[in-house]
Every structure is written in structure tokens, then in C-alpha cells.
Amino acid sequence: MGKYCHNKSFLEIAPSQSCSHGWRSILHGRDLLKENLGKSIGNGQTTKIWKDSWISLDKILKPMGPIKESALDLTVADLLTSELKWNKQRIEELLPDLAEQIQCLKPSSTGAEDSFIWHQTASGIYSTKSGYFAATSHNHHTQLTRAEGEFSWIRDIWAGKFSPKMKTFLWSIVHKAISPGSNLQRRGMTSATPCVRCQDTENEMHCFFNCQYAKNVWDLIPLSKAVHLAAGMIFPEVVVKFRRVICLPPSGFSLNILPWVLWAIWTARNTLIFEGRYQSPEETTLKGIKLAREWTNSQNQSSGKKDLPQSQQFQSRAPPQINLDNDQVTCKTDAAWHKEKLVAGLGWVFSGPKLESPIKGSMCEASIGSPLVAEASAVRSAMCMAINLEFSSLEVLSDNLTLIRAISGITQAKEIIGIVKDIRSISTEFASISFAHISRSLNVEADNLAKESLRFSYLLY
């Protein structure tokens, strides 16, 4: 990378005419990355208002012009006050149509740097799986399409409710990776082109649908509605037609049975070719339904065993037992959120051996985009109050497990990256601090404070 990125960053460098094939391949992957890359705002200093995707955490969204020449190089930091709060007047001047959406973003109050996020995951962290899906969507122009008549790799294959083996089998058919006669002919094996049953040219559509044997099998399948296949139809179009077609009783299977029947027809064909043993359409039909039913039953049985207890570290727990640290203060936090007004009430309760009685606090905060952001803001506000009260040892409890896991670094949630960075920064002000999950039933007092604060906010917003 040092050979090519002298004056520009990796995300901005263009391929030179003399660069190697390997470097061109890397830049091709880089371009795919850029199409799904966004920014989470910290202090806003490294994010360009007009060039970076920072307003939405889920998709590429860049502000549109007209742009004054003096504003071309502005960063998001230019929309923040010196206290790292949104400058509402400045936002209204530059981006009035996006003002509400921008103010729901929560920058870092401690000045943490901006972060890159990957739009394709809820955490904002790149994964190989999401990268593959993004690449497939890019190459085939089928990115989670909502169009009913358009084939989607994710919706119709990889997200289908059937076994991984069947998904791979469907993938092989669409990619012509299986070997009916037409595919063998393309590879130069001209003697293997006829259908073994009727001697017609054998391709995917003939083998699975148009051959009289396949038609007999499909006639025996109790489908919820008839599937009419037009002449010249290709296999992906058939997959789309089967999206809403399910099996009726007494088959014992109520999902999309397409891949199972295709597999039964294919194995019956291979048995006839390689073993000389004929299976009747009735036998093939029963085999497809049986395989589908067995897989469904196995999924139902295994799902009943997945309710394993959470790791001991994050189980909802009873109030702390006798604490040997007399200086430690326990802080329970909670939040209440109003979806329409985008306002949250924050509440917290401090208690401990050092305190004669619990210390309670609450506040309301506007432009809160989700319950998770509200919960994270409650923890941050409570910690700031703990510093003002000069507590040196603090145990923070929240009934939001997602938040606790994000603070602990086990997972990440892109909508609270800036707040979590603040929480970690503020944590350095304490001699000791810990974060733990607590059940809602043990957090009633903080919950009531948050709800009361939210009710009060109706008078303000």
C-alpha cells in the first residue's frame, strides 16, 4: 500500500496505468467497500458534509446541493458547537430538510474521533457474510429487491427456509453447475444430451418441469395453488413463482417444497442412469415430501434446545450482596422513550453503604432516535452526575443487555458508537467501575423516574 498511497488515502486513491493486477483487484474490492461504507460521528472533524455518508446509519445518504463554493470543504464539526452539541441554526442554514434526522445523531461529547461503519450490518462491523451478500447484490443487481417478479439470491436462495444442502443445490442449478445433457453438451460431451426418459434435449427446465415424468411428480404434490410455466421461462423465474406456494395437508409440510421435490427428481434421474433402477413418480413424490418433513421436524426439535441460559457474566441478577468496598456506589439507570416526539426521559438512582439515603436524579432529552440511544444516554448522564458527586467507585446497572454488551466490547451497535466512546472515556475518572445487566423487575425505581421525566417533557417539547 505504501507504494501507491503517497498523497491520498486508500479510500481515495485511483488506479494508475502501471499498477499491478493484484493492486487493481484490491481497489475493485475497495470500491465495493466504499459503496456500503458510512461514518459514525464523534467530533465530526474527519467527516466531510457533502462527500461522506454520515446522515443515515443504514444506507448511503449524502446531502445534495446547491452548494456554495465556501461550503464545499466543510466538515461535520462545522455543524457542532464548541460543546460538541448540534448547532441548530447552522444546520437549518445548510441542510434544513435533514435537520431533524441530523439532530437525532448523537456525537461524542468527549471529542472521540469519527468512526467508519459498514451499512450492511446492525453492528456496523464488516463480516464476510455481509460482504458476500453485498458483492452478489452488486454483480447481479438484485440487492434485496422488493419487486415480486425479480429473482433475488438472498430472498430466494440463501434466506430460504430449507436446509443448507438444498440451498447449495438450488445455487448449482441456477449456475448450471449440475450436469443435465445441455450442460454436458456445452462441455463437449455431445453423446450425453438426450433425456434418459423421453430422449428430448435435457436442460434444467426439461429435467425438473417439462419432462412427462417431472409433470407426473408435480401433479401428485398437493400445492396450495397451481404454478403455470410459460414457454421459454428460465429456472430463476420458476423459483420466483414458487415463493408463495406451499404444501397442503396431509403432507405434514407447510413451507416451500420446491427444492425438496427438485432433489427427489434429480436423484431419481441419477439412479436410473447409473444404477438402472426405475423409481415411479409416486415414489419420487413421497421421497421429496418425506425429506422436507424430516428436516422441518428436526428444526422444531433443535429449536426447543436452544433456550440455553445466558453466560453468567450477563445474567439478570438479584441485588448485590454485602459489598466489602464501603466506598462503592451502585447506580441503576433506565430510560423511557416517546416514538413520535423523539423525546426520552432519563432516570438514575445511586445507593450504597456510604450514602445515608438513595440519591435520585432524572432529566429529559430531545432528538432521541431509538430506545437504545435513550438507554445509553441515561448511563452517560448518570456517570457525569456521579463525577459531580465525587464518587470514586461505581457499579452501573442497566436493564438493556445490548447496551451492556456494547460497553463491555462484546458487541457493537452503530447508533450508539459515540455515546459508548464517551462512557468509556468518562470511566477513566473513577478509581474502579463496572457495568452489569439487571432485570427490569429490579429496576422499577429508575424506570419510574424516567417515565415521570418523560411526562414532564411533554410540557417542554
Secondary structure, DSSP 8 states (H G I E B T S, - for coil): -TTT-SSS-TTT----TT--HHHHHHHHHHHHHHTTEEEE-SSSTT-BTTTS--S-SSS---------GGGTT-BGGGGB-TTS-B-HHHHHHH-GGGHHHHHTS---TT----EEEETTSSSS---HHHHHHHHHHHHHT-TT---TTS--HIIIIITSSS-HHHHHHHHHHHTT-S--HHHHHHTT-GGG-B-TTT-SB--HHIIIIISHHHHHHHHHS-BSS-----TT--HHHHHHHTTT--B-TTSS--S--HHHHHHHHHHHHHHHHHH-----HHHHHHHHHHHHHHHHHHHHHHHTT------GGGS---S----S-TTEEEEEEEEEEETTTTEEEEEEEEE-TT-SS-EEEEEEEE---SHHHHHHHHHHHHHHHHHHTT-SEEEEEES-HHHHHHHTTSS--GGGHHHHHHHHHHHTTSSEEEEEE--GGG-HHHHHHHHHHHHHHTTT-
